[in-house]
């Protein structure tokens, strides 16, 4: 069960870090004097209050950065340690596997989890971030999301660490990130299909602006290059990682005059959409069409035709990212800030040599 949101009243700001430019540590009062604003205005910015003019907020944020102002860590209401788990979108079995891994690692450390989503955006809006700053959790775990430089500074200046899980884009080297080897997953899925004798293999990946989606397509292309099999550009599609994307693109591919004999879907949910499209068109799996998914969600082995899929260790990824976040919050140095876990191909009943 996902814990309910626990809100703590934001305490009066304190500080522990000094300025690298003066002999005396920066204080709220000194920041206010230099910015030409009142002490309460600086306090509002530090506590994520929205009632500060954008230009004033930017000026105060710049001074906080210049003087390397840092805040003590908050433990939330009654001393409870909470971390925020933020999904770009929360409506699939994929998300549930992530939540389970996070909760397991958090519970072992005596940490609660606050769950939220960003409305499908890969970057949080300022109102959401203001709420985080006001609540001051132990840390924030972003899933398929990222931060711009200003947002990153806002968290860092309040001593709120963050970790990115399954990053949407290529993060800076110093941002703690946990993912999996998506290129290798795309390679192994496509190698399997080509090895069975398929020569018209289609791919339906996720959005083209998401890093893991592009990496899976790169693996698909590499497998073709390795086998010396040319790629028909018409067989490369970008969906949304959800059922509808697999269904729409699957139906379009399977009604081509020279249709593919195999489809590599960039997620298990999209593979389900492909299976439905094939069924509606009277195609049998795997006799007429081979299908490979991605993620190895629990439901894939319980389908009428168990799905061949790439196992992405979502549970282990979530546990690893959560432990990294807790370590950062406790002041423990990370041995590595970029961790990519291995993927493996799980062969089941949905793939076979082509019948034509």
Order of alpha helices (4+ residues) and beta strands (2+ residues): alpha-alpha-alpha-beta-alpha-beta-alpha-beta-alpha-beta-beta-alpha-beta-alpha-beta-alpha-beta-alpha-beta-beta-alpha-beta-beta
